[in-house]
């Protein structure tokens, strides 16, 4: 718990305030306008510095960065269109400050706020023409502050003279074919003319880049190169700053110094460098001061921003230079950093870190032991809970199954009692009918109605057998089982239903042939099951447009199956689980007792068989499965 509190304290103390409340209200924003396009290393470095500072006190959505791309688009019509776009874009927003990078954006922002008729504070950065603006624009325009882009030209020439005292020639590589290049040339020439340096300055400015690369290969041993701004050569070809530096450093036989920090890691040996990121941070800090309510007069223009001297260890090594050749206080990048260096520079931090690591190891070890014990205990609890849940679930399932069996047994007992009562009540009238029918047969002799009376006598016998079967249902008595042909039993059931089906226009088809498939069972009971399924099919499809019934017998492994399929469908899937229950029926009131399928299911169970519904079929299909008692014969 203490470690957690320490971590939370660390987060709130050292992590930037991304959770803190913004100093701007809803609808208020800061607009950042860049002169050039995204992807320009100078522009991107300023943007990085601006955002890293503003985001300490503002939300991301309260900063809107815009790119004028004014190196490629300079026409007045474009700038006027861009102005209209920004006015429309920021409609409904309250612009609290405008940060600009480089001259074009600064001049554009002054016109933009005039169009908005608001004296919005402008905080500039990267401005080259400050000397001119000081005596012109800044005389009439107010509410402006910022940081001036003062290039470290004299500082670099002094550094070269100090680090390379043998130098007799400095090649200043700078284009005169772009506005920024012309400005850099003008400022550099002024520095050279106003100071005395122990070397000659040679300008490489009106050449193709390929010619400069060739020249760089043969720089004299006592010469140094200083790279200014060479983005466009005499041929008019455009070159990316860092890529150009990488190529130049490959060809150059002497170290190449630079003015801008973004050239680091691109082949320059280093120099006194101006940082776009630092300028962005300074401009953003001034913006935050204004947003906090500081008066513009208390946030002065930064005319002499700080520079930092950097050297690249890998390039120093290339030209056989060491740290001893450099002035004190310079920053060396890409320098191997050994344990000895770390210990000498950070002795106290070293031991603090070691102590912290030991403490953390001990704490983590203790926490691991506690966590393992906790996990082990929790696993035991979980296992016990799972075991208990399984036992409860199994016991509940057993109780449900027993309850279902009791209900089914009770229902079947009712069916058995009813069947026994029906049999008792019907047997007496049947006996009288049979007796009287025999007397009539003896009296008639060869009368033409004699066949009908014979048929009546056979039907009475069949009814008697059905009644006997009904009584046998509740007794689970298989004493009357015999080997019988399933085809023969099925044909008899079809014969009993055939005339009724024909009158209703229902077509009966089957695959019953001379082949005999034998099963062991009660002929009357099996016929009763088949007849019951045929009657159910009749009731289900009699009113349909498509009316047919198909019976098929097939052997499958050690089972014989009789499939009774009709043209109807069971649309309600819930019926599958209820359809075999006693007294359950889907027929209209008065048309069914709900006992037919229940009795059939009981009969099939007595025959060690099964009655089921084929759920995979798109038509209603009942399947009677019997144990195959013997192989088929012909």
N, C-alpha and C positions, 0 to 999 in steps of 0.2 A: 504493500500500500504506500509506503514511504517513497519507494522508487517511482511509483506512478505519479505521486504528487510532485516529485522533483522534475519528472519529465514534463508535466503540465506547466510548471513554473518556467522551465527552459523555453518551451514553445511560446508562451506569452511574453517572455522577456526578450528573446533573441530573434524570433521569426518576424519578418516584416508584417506590418499591420494590415493584413488583407481582410481581417474580420472587423477592424475598427470602423467607427462611423466616419463617413466621408465629410469633408469640410464644405462640400457643395450640396445644395438641395436638389430635389427631383426636378429634372428639366434643365438644370444648369450644366454647362459643358466647357471644356477647354479645347480649342481647335489648334492643331499643329499643322502648319503649311510648309511643305518642303519645296524648294525650287525645282529639284530634279526628280527622277523616277526612283521607285523602289528597286533596290539592287545595286545602286551606286554605293560604294563602300563608305564614302564620306557621309552621305545622307543616312545610310543605315546605322552608322556609329552614333550620329546625333540622335536619331530616333531611339536607339537603345538607351542612351543616357537620359533622355527626356522621360521615357516610360519607367525606367527603373527607379526614378526619383518620384514622379507623380503618383505611381501606384502605391506608395506608402500612405498616401492620404486621400486618394481618389479611387473610385471603382473603374473597372475597365471600360464600361459603357459611357463613362463621363469624359473620355478622351477620344477625340476624332482626328485621326491623322490623314492628311490629304497630300497628294503628290501632283505638282503642276506639270512635270515633264517638260520644262521650258528649254532644255537643250535641243529638243527635237521640234518643238512647236513654239514659235516666237511671234507669230502674227498677232496684230492687235485684235482682229476678229476672234481669234481663239481665246485670248485673255478676257475679252468682253463676254464671250459665251461661258467661260469658266466662272466668271464673276456671277452671272445670272444663275448658273447651276448651284453654286454655294449658297446664294441667297435663298433659293427655293429649298435646298436640302436642309438648311438650318432654320426654316420657318417654324415658329412655335418653340424654338429652343432659346435659352438665354445664354449667350456666349460671354463668359466671364473673363476670358483672356485669349490672346492669339500668340502662339509661339511660332517663330519663323526660322528657317535655315537658309542661309545664303541671300544674296542681294535681291534676286527676282521675287522671291516670296515676301521679303520685307516691303518692297515697293508695292506689290500686289495687295498686301494686307492693309496698307494705308488707304488705298483706293476702295477696298472692300468695306472697311468700317465707315468711310465717308458715304458710300451708297446705303449702308444700313442706318446712317444718321445716329450712330452711337460712338461715343468716345471710348471704345474698348481698349484696354491696355494691350500694347504690343511688346513682346519680349523677343528680341532678335538674337540670332547666333550665326556664326559663319559669314558675317558681313565683311566684304573687302573694302568697300568705298566709304568707310566711316569718316575718313578725313574730309571728304567732299560733303557728306550728309550733315556733318557737324556744323558747317557754315551755311547750309541751305535748308534741307527738310527739317532738321531738328530745331531750327530757329522758329518755325511756324507750327510744327506738329508737337503735341504734348502727349503725356501719358505713355511714354516710350522708354524702355530700358533694355538691357541685354548684355551680350558679351561679344567683344570685337575679335575678329579673326586676324590676330597679329602673328605673322609667320616668323619663326625663329631662324631668320637668315644670318644675322650677325652672330648669333649664338653658335650656329653650326660652323661658320667660318673660323670663329675663335677656337672651337673644339678641335677642328682639323689641324689648326696651327699648333695646338698644344699636344695632341696625341701623335701627330705625324710632323715633327719639326723639320724633317728632311724634304717636305713637300715643296715643289717649285711651281706646280701648275694644278689648278682646280678646274675640272670640266663641269660647267653648269648646264645640265641637260634639261631644257625647258622649251616647250612649243610657243610660237608666236601666232599660231593659227586658231586660237580659241580665246574668248574674252578673259577667262581665268588665267590662261597662259600669258597673255599680254600684261595683265595686272601683276602677276608674279614677277615677270621680267622687269617691269617698271620699278617695283619695290626693291628687287634684288640689286638692280643697277644703282639705285639710290644709296643702298647700304655700302656697296663697293666704293662708290665715289666719295662717301662721307667718312670712310675709314681707311686705315693703312694696314694691309695684310702682307705677310712675307712670301707671297706667291702670286703668280699671274692667274687671272680668271679668264677662261676661254668659254665662249657661248656656243653650245651645240643646239641650235634652235630652228633653223630653216632647212631641215633635212628630212629625207624619208627615214622611217624607222629602221629599215634594213641597212641604211648607210651608217646610222648611229651604232647598230650592233657591230658592224664591220670595224668602225673606228674604235669601239670599246675593246676589241681583241688586241689592239696594239697601243693601249695607253702606256705612257712612259712609266718607268719604275718609280720615279719620284713624283708621281701625280696621283690625284684622288678625284673621284666623280661625286657630284652632288646632284641628286635627281629632284627636280621641281615638280612641274605638272606637264606631262606630255601625253595628252589623250588624243591629239590629232596631229598628223605629220604634214609635211609640205605637199604630199600627194592628195591630202584630204581624207586619208584612211583613219578610222576611229580605232583606238586601242583602250582596252580596259586597264585601269591603273595598276592593279596588282599583277595581272598577267604580263603587262609590259615590264614591270620590275623583275619578275621571275625570269623573263627572257634576257633582259639586259644583264642581270647578275651572272647568268650562265656564260655570256660572251665576255664580260669585263675581266680584264687582267688585273684590275686594281679594285680595292674596296669601294662600294657605292654607298654614300650617305643619303639620307632623305629628310624631308621636313614633316612628314605626316606619320602618325602612329600606325595607321592601317597598312603601311608597307612592311611592318614587322612580320617575320615568318614568310616573306616573299623573296628573300635574297639580299635585302639591304643589311649592311653591317650594323646600322643603327643611326644614332644622332640625337640632337635635341629636337624632340618631336611634339607637335601639336596634336591633341587628341579630340576627335569629334565627339567621342563619348563624354569626355570631361566638359566640353562646351555644352552638350545637351543637359548634363547634370546641373551646370551653373545656371543655364536659362530656366530649367525646371524649378530650381531652388528659389530663384527670384520670383517665379510665378506663384509658388506656394506662399511666399511672404506677402505678395499682393492680395492673394485670396484670403489670407488671414486678417486682412484689414490694414496692412502697413501702407503708409503714404508712399507714393511713387518717388518722392524726393529722398526717402530713406532707403531706396533700393537703387543705388547709382549704377551707371553703365560700367562694366568691367573692361577697361581699355588695355590692361596688361595681364591677361590670364596667365596662370602658371604653366611652365613647360616641364617635361620630364626627359631626362637623358637615358636612353636605352641602348644596349648592345646585344647582339645575337651571338651566343657562345659558339654555335656551329660555324658561323661565318668568320668569327675571329680565328678559330682554329684553321680554317681554310687558308687564311693569309698569315699564319704563324704569329698571331697576336695572342697575348695573355691578359689576364685581369690586372697584372702589374703594370701594363702599358696604359691603363685607363685612369682617369681622375677618380678620387674618392666620391662615394655617394651615387654612382651610376647604377642603374638597374640592369642586370644581365639575365636575359631569358635563355631558356633551353640549356641551362648549366646543370651538369650532373650534380646531384645533391647527396653527399655521403652522410653516414651516421656521425662522423667526426664534425662535419660542418654543422649539422643539426645540433649536436651536443654543445658546441662552442657558442652557437648563436642563441639557443633556447635551452640552457641548462635547467632553469627552474621549471619550464614547461615540460622538459623531458621527464624529470622526476615526478612532477604532478601527474603526467600521463601514465607513467609506470604504476604509481600508487592507485590511480583510478582504475587501471586495468586489473590490478590484483583484487581491488575491492569488488569490481564487477564480476570477476571470475568466482570469487567466494560467494557473492550474492546469488549469481546464476546457479552455482552448484547447490546452494541451499534451496533455492526456488525449484530446481529440477527435482530434488529429493521430495520436497513437499508436493509438487505437482504429480510426480509418479505415484506417491501414496494416495493422493486424492483421486487420480485416474483409476488406480486399482480398486479403491473403495467404491467409486461410482460404477465401475464395471460389474462389481459383485452385486450392487443394488439393481443395476439394469438387468443382469442375468436372472436375479431372483424375481424381478417384476415380470420379465418375459416368461419364466417358468410358470409363475402364478397365472399370468394371462392365458397361456396355453392350456393350463389345467382347467381354468374357469370356462374357456371357450369350448374345450372338449366336453366338459360336463354339461354345459348348456346345450351343445349339439346333441348329446346323448338324450337329454331330457326332451328336447324338441322331437327327436326321432321316435322316442317311446310314446310321446303324446300323440304323434301322427299315427303310430301303429295302433294305439288304443282307439283313436277315433275311427280309423279304417275298420278295425275289428268290430267295433260297435255297429258301424253301418252295415258291414257284411252280415253280422248276426241278425240285424233287422231284415236284411234281404233274405237270409236263410229261413227265418221264421215266417216271413211273408210267403216265400216259395213253398214252404211246407203246408201253410194254411191253404194257399191256392190249390196245391196238388190234392189236398184232402177234399176240398169243395168240388173240384172238377172231376175227380176220379169216379164218384158215384153217378153223376149224369152220364159220363162217358160209358160206364159199364152198362147202363140201361140202354143207351143208344146202340151199343155194339150187340146186345142181346136181341133187341127188337129188329135190328138190321139183319141178323142171321135168320130170324124167323121169316122175315119177308123174302129173303133169298131162297129159302126152302120152298116157300109157297109159290113164288113166281115161276120157277123152272127156267125155261129159255126165253123169257120175256125180253123185249128190246131194251128195257131199262135196267136189265141185270148188270151190264158193265158199270153203270153209274153207281149202283149199290155196292159192287165190288170195290170200286174206287173209294167210296165212303168208308168201307170197312178198313181199307189200308190206311186212310187218313186218320181214322180213330186210333189205329195202332200207333201211328206216328205221334199223335198228340199224347198218347199214353207214355211213349218213350221220352218225349220232351219233359213231361211232368216228372217222370222218374229222374231225369237229369237235373231238373231244378232242385229236387230234394237232395240229390247227391252233391250239389254245389257247396252247401254248407257243411258237408261231412268230410270233405277232402278225401273221398273214397276212390281209390284207383283199382278196385277189385275187378271192375268191368272193363278195364283197358284191354285192347287187342291190337294186333298189327293190322293196319288199314291203309288203303291207298289214298293219299292226299288229293290226287286228281279226281278220284271217284267221289269223295266227299264234297269237293268243290263243285263238281258237275251237278250233283244233286241239289246243292244250294242255288246254283244258277238256274236249274230247271224250275225250282219253286218260285223264283222271282221273275222269270223270263217274260211271262205274259203281261205282268204288271208294267215292266220296263218298256215293252213294245208299245203298249197303249199310251205311255207318256212320251214316246219318241226318243227313248234313251237307248243308245247303242252299247251292247255288251260285247267285249272281245276278250280273248285269252290266248295263252300259248300252251294250253293243255293238250297233250297228244297221247299216243298209246303208251308212252313211257310211264311206268308205275313207280312213284316215289313213296316208300313206306315209312310210316311213323307209328308210334305206339300211343294209343289213346282211345277215347270214347267217341265213336262215330257220330252219335247224336249231338254230343256237346260241341264237337268241332264244327259240325254243320250249323249248329245254333250260332256260333261265333261268326262264321262266314256270312250267314243269313242276316245277322244283326248289322254287320258292316255294310252289306249291300243295301239294306233298308235305310241306314244312315246316309249312304251315298245318294239314294233315291230322293230323300227329303231335302238334301242339300242342293241338288242340281236340277230338280224337276222344273223350276221356273227360269232356268238360265237359257240363253240362246245356244250355247255350246253344251251338249249333253252326251257324255259318254263315260263308260266304266271299263277299266282294263284290269284283268287278273293275270298274274304271272307267277310261275313256280320256278325257283332256281336253287341249286345246291351251292353252299359256300362253306368250304371246310367241313366241319362235323355238324353243320346245321342245314336245315331245309327251310327256305323262306317262301311264304306266300304273300305277294304284294298286291294290294287292292288300291288302285289309283283311280281317281275320278277327275272331272273337269272343273271342280270347285277349288277354292283356295281358303286357307285359314289366315285371315288378314291380321287378327289380333294375336300377337306372339304370346301374350299372357295365358291364352287358352291352353297352350301345350302342357303347362304344369297342372291344370285343373281338370282337364277333359276326362281323366280316368276316375275322378272322385265319384262316389255314390251320390245319387240325387242331383248331380250337376248336369244341366242341359242347356243347349243354345237354341233349342226349338221354342216355338211360341207356346203360350200356356195352353194345356190340354192336348198337345201333340207329342209330348214325350215325358217319360218318368225320370230320366236321368240315371236309369239302372242298366241300360243296355251295355255300355262300354265297361262299366264296373263289373258286371257279371262276366263279360267276355274276358276281362283282365284276370278275374279270379279263375276262370276255366283254364286260361293259358298257364297260369301259375301252377294249377293242379297237374298240368301236362309237362311241367318242368320246362315250359317255353316262355315266350315273351310277346307282348303286343306293344308296338311303338309307332311313333309318327316320324316319317322321314322329313326332317326340317330342311334338308338341302334341296328338296324338290320344290318347284314352283307351283305344283298342283298337290291337292290333298292326297297323301299316300300313307296308308296304314300297312305295317309290316308285321306278319305273324311268323315268329321264329320257333322251330321245333327241333329237338335233337334228332339227328338222322339215325334211325334205328337199323337200317340195312341199305345195301346198295340197290340202285335202280335195276329193274328187270324188264324184259320185253314180253 
